[in-house]
Amino acid sequence: MGQGPYAVVPETAMREEPEPEPEDARKVHFSVVFSALLEGGDEAQRIPFERALSESSESTYDTVANEFRCTIPGSYFFTFTIHPQEDKGASVSLMKNGVGQVMLSAARKKRVSNSVCSQSAILDLVEEDKVWLQLASGSEYGIRSHPGVPMVTFTGIMVN
């Protein structure tokens, strides 16, 4: 079969393969859980996540300060789920350096329910920015979880 002036190139040979990421590309992620009861008080309070489900070696989620501290600047996707306490509402804010970025608000429930609420946002962070979840002040607010299967979670992933 003649090739003529033009060679037939298989379609797969024409596709550009993506360049592999450098070996030293650093990715950051964390996923932490809260597995107890937290009731609103006189002041807003950080949610005390006590256990990591997954965490990259570059992650700096501090379970003592209850915050994520950025060490690698970039855009981060944050998502969280909240389970309101029975007979209470929940008002939780995603905080960046002390300023609310997005808020989740769940109405007061009259009976026990296993429903959860979620919220998410992408934030641009620079080195030393701090991000955390904060329960609003007030006795009308409360969240609860379960030690065996937590229903209150906070996850952050560097996306670029």
C-alpha positions as CSV (number, residue, x, y, z in Angstrom):
1,M,0.0,0.0,0.0
2,G,1.6,3.3,-1.0
3,Q,2.3,6.0,1.5
4,G,2.2,8.8,-1.1
5,P,3.3,12.3,0.0
6,Y,1.4,12.0,3.3
7,A,2.0,9.4,6.0
8,V,-1.0,8.0,7.9
9,V,-0.4,8.6,11.6
10,P,-2.6,6.7,14.1
11,E,-4.9,9.0,16.0
12,T,-3.4,7.9,19.3
13,A,0.0,9.1,18.2
14,M,-1.3,12.6,17.7
15,R,-2.6,13.0,21.2
16,E,-0.4,15.0,23.5
17,E,0.4,13.3,26.7
18,P,0.2,15.5,29.8
19,E,3.6,16.3,31.3
20,P,4.2,14.4,34.4
21,E,4.2,16.4,37.6
22,P,7.6,17.0,39.1
23,E,8.7,14.6,41.7
24,D,8.9,17.4,44.3
25,A,5.4,18.8,43.6
26,R,3.9,19.3,47.0
27,K,0.2,18.7,47.6
28,V,-1.7,19.5,50.8
29,H,-4.8,17.9,52.1
30,F,-6.4,17.1,55.4
31,S,-9.7,15.6,56.6
32,V,-10.5,15.8,60.3
33,V,-13.5,14.7,62.4
34,F,-15.3,15.8,65.6
35,S,-17.0,13.1,67.5
36,A,-18.7,14.6,70.6
37,L,-21.2,17.3,71.6
38,L,-20.5,21.1,71.4
39,E,-23.0,23.6,72.7
40,G,-23.0,27.3,71.9
41,G,-21.9,29.5,74.8
42,D,-21.4,33.2,75.5
43,E,-18.7,33.5,72.8
44,A,-18.2,31.9,69.4
45,Q,-15.9,28.9,69.6
46,R,-13.8,26.9,67.3
47,I,-14.9,23.3,66.6
48,P,-12.4,21.0,68.3
49,F,-11.6,18.4,65.6
50,E,-9.8,15.7,67.4
51,R,-8.8,13.1,64.9
52,A,-7.4,13.1,61.3
53,L,-8.9,10.6,58.8
54,S,-6.2,11.6,56.3
55,E,-3.4,14.1,56.2
56,S,-0.6,14.8,53.8
57,S,2.9,15.2,55.0
58,E,2.7,18.9,54.0
59,S,-0.5,19.5,56.0
60,T,-0.4,21.6,59.1
61,Y,-3.8,21.1,60.7
62,D,-3.3,21.7,64.4
63,T,-5.8,19.8,66.7
64,V,-4.6,21.9,69.7
65,A,-5.3,25.3,68.1
66,N,-8.1,23.8,66.0
67,E,-6.9,25.4,62.8
68,F,-5.3,24.8,59.5
69,R,-2.1,26.9,58.9
70,C,-1.1,27.5,55.3
71,T,2.6,26.7,54.6
72,I,2.3,26.5,50.8
73,P,0.5,29.4,49.1
74,G,-2.3,28.5,46.6
75,S,-6.0,27.9,46.1
76,Y,-7.6,25.5,48.6
77,F,-11.0,23.8,48.5
78,F,-12.6,23.5,51.9
79,T,-15.7,21.6,52.7
80,F,-17.5,20.7,56.0
81,T,-20.4,18.8,57.3
82,I,-22.3,19.7,60.5
83,H,-24.9,17.7,62.4
84,P,-27.1,19.9,64.6
85,Q,-27.8,18.8,68.1
86,E,-31.3,17.7,68.9
87,D,-33.6,20.7,69.7
88,K,-30.9,23.2,68.6
89,G,-29.9,25.0,65.4
90,A,-26.4,25.2,64.0
91,S,-24.6,28.3,62.7
92,V,-21.1,27.5,61.7
93,S,-18.7,29.8,59.8
94,L,-15.6,29.0,57.8
95,M,-13.1,31.5,59.1
96,K,-9.9,32.9,57.5
97,N,-7.7,34.9,59.7
98,G,-10.6,35.8,62.0
99,V,-13.0,36.9,59.1
100,G,-16.0,34.7,58.1
101,Q,-15.9,33.5,54.5
102,V,-19.0,31.4,54.2
103,M,-21.6,30.3,56.8
104,L,-23.8,27.3,57.2
105,S,-27.1,27.7,59.1
106,A,-29.4,24.9,60.1
107,A,-32.8,25.4,61.6
108,R,-33.7,24.1,65.1
109,K,-35.0,20.5,65.1
110,K,-37.7,19.2,67.3
111,R,-36.7,15.5,67.0
112,V,-33.7,13.4,66.6
113,S,-32.5,13.3,63.0
114,N,-29.4,11.9,61.3
115,S,-29.4,14.6,58.6
116,V,-26.3,16.6,58.1
117,C,-25.7,20.0,56.4
118,S,-22.7,20.9,54.3
119,Q,-21.0,24.0,52.9
120,S,-17.9,24.6,50.8
121,A,-15.6,27.3,49.3
122,I,-12.4,27.8,47.5
123,L,-10.1,30.2,49.2
124,D,-6.8,31.7,48.0
125,L,-4.2,31.4,50.8
126,V,-0.8,32.9,51.4
127,E,1.8,31.5,53.8
128,E,0.7,31.8,57.5
129,D,-3.0,32.2,56.7
130,K,-5.2,30.4,59.2
131,V,-8.5,28.7,58.5
132,W,-10.9,27.1,61.0
133,L,-14.6,26.3,61.7
134,Q,-16.4,28.3,64.3
135,L,-19.7,27.7,66.0
136,A,-21.7,30.9,66.7
137,S,-22.4,32.1,70.2
138,G,-25.7,31.5,71.8
139,S,-27.4,28.7,73.7
140,E,-29.7,28.1,70.8
141,Y,-26.8,26.5,68.8
142,G,-25.2,23.1,69.2
143,I,-23.7,20.3,67.1
144,R,-23.3,16.7,67.9
145,S,-21.5,13.7,66.4
146,H,-20.9,10.1,67.1
147,P,-17.5,8.6,68.1
148,G,-18.0,5.4,66.0
149,V,-19.2,7.1,62.8
150,P,-18.5,10.9,63.0
151,M,-21.0,13.2,61.3
152,V,-19.1,16.4,61.7
153,T,-16.1,16.7,59.3
154,F,-13.8,19.4,57.9
155,T,-11.7,18.8,54.8
156,G,-9.2,21.0,52.9
157,I,-7.4,20.2,49.6
158,M,-4.9,22.3,47.8
159,V,-6.2,22.6,44.2
160,N,-3.5,24.8,42.6
